[in-house]
């Protein structure tokens, strides 16, 4: 079983001087967000937020502007204090940490990357990346060694002595990512880090981030308003509306089984060819009965995580059903009828 690195349980944030009164009234009277604003002059930022993030997972949180996604992520390192609920990161009760312990969590264990990196304009790229280590009092030799390594990870070798103003927007974003990696945190919080970039640069940075995340085994909460981005990089996606998490699921689950009209509007027009996989449409191998002229001994094999696009390509090369494998074991069958049903289901 995967280890849960981040656990949020019924987290609320109410902005305003009468936040505790408003919270009590919500619990006792079931007040709505507009009623809280009218009666107490308070704004409900997030409500009833609960989820877990496993070690090594990229957990995407998306929603429209004002949905509460950025407010929510800032609770994880207590840049914002919750009104109610509990937050655990790396087994620590974040709300119980004193100032010194909280500073250590932010400096060592939790890295954060913002949309606007706020790089120090008077510091070189090398010194910007090394700044978290400078704050921790690490010697200069170590700071520069780690900085060089992190710049290599994001393909910025040769830019160490440049200043931020001499770099493109995409390069500055990579400096910010390198700075977040410099303290080697177990957890990364990324708040729309690529949203201001051109599409091509954005895609390149997405690919680079996914590679780094897998290589370094980082647990990431990634905030975005772009469903294509969430689908591309997320192991799971949480969709927020008006401060509430509406649905959590894999990209396949979100796109093929939207929970309500709000989510359905989000996923409308998204192709399922890269989101539906063999394991979700295959027939059981033991009960499968080949049609006339089909011979499973002549079938080609493919992995259970082959997507519809890959299955279509394979199906075009053979008249026989395709055997689906998991590891060294044959577990299922996909024939042309099953494949067509899978495509239809994905578009229904």
N, C-alpha and C positions, 0 to 999 in steps of 0.2 A: 504494500500500500504506500502511495506517495505521501511524503511528509508535507503538511500544511505549514507554509512559512508565514503567511499572512492570514489572519482571521478577523473579520469584522462581524459583530453581532449587534443588530438592532441599533445602529448608530444614527443619531439625529443631530442636526445643527440648526438652531434657531437664532437668527441675528436680531438683536434688540435688547434694550435694558430690562425688559420684562420677560426674558427668555424662559426662566424657570417657571413663572406663572403660566406662560403659554404652554410649556411642556406638560405641566400638570393638567391643564384644561384639555389638552389633546387626549391625554390618557383617560381622563374621567368623563369627558363630554363628547369625544370624537370629533373635535372641531376640524374643519377643512382649512386648507391653506389660505383662501380668501377670508375666512372667518377669523383666523389668527391675526391676519393683518388688520382687519377692521376693529377687533376687540382689544388687541394688545399693542398694535403698531409694530409687530414683529414679522420678520420674513422667514419662512421655512426654507432653508437652503437645501438640506437633504433630509430624508425621512426613511426610517426603517431599513437602512442599508445593511445588508448581510451577505457575505460571501467568503470563500476561502480560496487561496492561491497556493498551488503546490510548488515544491522546489523545482526550479528550472522552467516553470511555465511562463508564457507570455500571455497575460490576461488583459485584454483590451476593454476599455470602457468608452462607450460612444454615446452621443446624443446631440441634439441641437444646442445652439448657444443658449445659456441660461438653464440647462437641464440639471446642473449640479455636479458634473463630472470633475471639473477642476477643484471645486470645493471638497468633494469627496477625497481625492487623491492627497490633498494637503493635510488631511486628518492622519494619514498613515505615518508621517514623521512629525506630527503635532505642530505643524505650522499654523493649523487651526485647531482650537480646542473644541471637542464635541460637547453638545448640550446633554446628551444621554447616550448610553451604549458602551460597548467594550471593544478595544482594539489590541490585538496581539501581533507582534512582528518578531520572528525568530525566537519564539517562545517567551518573549518578554511582554508584560502588561505595560503598554505604552503610557497609559494614564497614571500609572504608579511611579513612573520614573521621575527622579529629581532632576534639577537643572544640569548637573554635571553628567549624569547618566544619559540624559537626553542629548547633550552635546556630543557625547561619545558615539551614540547610535547614529547621529547625523553625519559625523565626521568619518566614521569607520565602516558602519554596517549598511547604511542607506544612502545611496547616491540619487541625485535628482537632476533631471535635464529639462529645461524650460524651452518654450518656443523662442523667446528672446533670451539669448545666452548671457547677456550682461557681462561680457568679457571685460577685463580691465584694459582700457585703451593704452595705458602707459606701461604695461607689462608685455614682454615678448610672449610668443606662443608657448615657448618652453615654460616660462614662469606662470602663465595662466594655468597650464595643465598641472603644474607642480603645486599650485596654491593650497589645495587641501592638505598636502604633506607639510607645507610651510606652517599652516595653522597648528598642526600637530607637533611642531617642533623637530621635525626630522632634519638630519644634517643635509647640507647642500648636495653632497655627492649622491646620496640616496635619492633626493628629490629629482635631480637631473637624470639619474639612471631610470627611475620609474617613468618620468615624463617622456623620455626617449622611447621607451618600450610602448607606452600608450599611444604616442604619435605614430609609431610604426603600425600598431593595430588598426588605426583609421587611415592609413596610407598618406600620412603627412610628413614623411621623412624629407628633410631639406628645408622645412619651413620653420625650424625651431627658433630662429632669431628674427623672424618677421613679427610685425605688430598686427593686431586684429584689423586695422584699417586697410592693410595691404592684402587682405584675403577676401575671396568671394563669400557670398552668404552661405553656400553649401560647405565651404571650408571652415567658416566660423562655427557652423553647427557641429562639424566633426571635432573641432577643438573642444567644444562643450561636452561632447560625448567622451572624448579622451580625458577631460578633467573629472568627469563623473567616475570613470574607470580607475583613475589614479589611486584612489584609496582602496581599491579592490573590494567594493561593497558586495555583499551577498544579494542585496535587493536594489533594483533600479526603479525609480519613479519617473516616468517620462510624460510631460504635459504638452501634447501637440508639438513635439520637437521639430517636425518636418513640414508643418502646414504652411509656412511662409515661403517655401522653396518652389522653384520651377518643377514641373512634373518629372522631367528626366532625372534631374539631380535628386529629387525626392525618392524616386524608385531606386536609384543607386544606393542611397543611404539606407533605405529599407532593407535592401539585400545585404548590405554590409552589417547592419544592426542584427539581422537574423543570424548571420554567420557568427558574429561575435557572441551573441547570446548563447548559442549552442555550444561554441567552443569553451566559453568561460563559465557555463552553467549558471547564468544569472536568472534570478526570479524577477520578473518585470511586470509592473502595472503600467500600461500604455494608454494614455488618453488621446482620443482623436474624435473629430466630427465627420470623418470620412469612412464610410462603410467599406469601400474597396480596400483601404489601408488596413482596417481592422480584420477583414477577411484574409488578407494576404499574410499578415504577420501573426495573428492571434491564434493561440491554441483554443481559447474560449473567448466569448464576447459577452459583455454585459451592456444592455441598452437602457439608458436612463431617460426619464421624462418627468419634468416638474419636481426634481429632487428624489424621485423614486426609481429603483431598479425594476424595470418592467419585465425583462427576460434575460436569463443567462443560459448560454449553450455554446456548443461548437459552431463554427461557421456553417456547417452542413445543417445543423438543427435550426439555427436562426433563419436561414434562407428557405429551407424546405418546410418548416413548421412554425411560422410566425405566430406568436401567441395572441395578437390582437391587430386591429386596423392600423395602429400607430407603427408597429414593427413591420407590418405588411407594406405600408407605404415606403418605409426605409429600404426594403429589400426588392421592391419592384424593379424589374429590369436587370437584376443581377443574374449572370449566367451560372447555372448549376454544374456545368461540365467539369469544373475543377473542384467542386465541393461535395459531390456525391461519390461514394467509394464502393468498391466491389463488395465489401463485407456487408453493406446495408441493402443490397439488392439481390445477392446471390441466393440460389436454391441450395438446400441441404444436400450434400454429396450422397449420403447414404440412402436418401429417399428419392433422389432424382431418377427419372426414367427417360432415357434418351428417345427422341423421336425417330421415326423410320429414316434410316440412312446415316444416323449419327453414331459415331464410335468414339467413346471417351479415350480409348487407347491411342487415338490419333490426335488428341486435343493438346493444344499448347497451354502453358501455365503462366499465371501471373500472380502477383502479391495481392493480399486482401485489401491493401491500401491504394491500389491502382484506382485512379479517378475515372469518371465517365468518359472523359476525352481520351484517356489511354485505352479504355475498353473498346471504344469505337474504332480506334486505330487498329487494335488487335483483331477485332471482329471482321474488319475489311480484308484481312489476310487469310481467313479460313472460313470454311462452311461448318466446321465442327464447333460444339460448345467450348467454352474456355474454362479450364479448371482453376479454381482460386486456392491459393496456398497461404498458410500462416506458419512461418518458419519452415521446417522440413515436412510439414503435414498438409495433405490435401483436405480442404475443409468445405468447399462448395463449388457450385457450377453457375456460370452465366452463359445463357444462350441468347440468340438474337431477340427472341420474344421477351425474355427477362430484361434485356438491355433497353429495348424500346419502352417497356413499362417503367423502367427507372428514369429514362429521359422524360417521359410524360409526367411522372410523379413530380419530378423536379420542377416542371413548368406549370403544374396545376395550381 
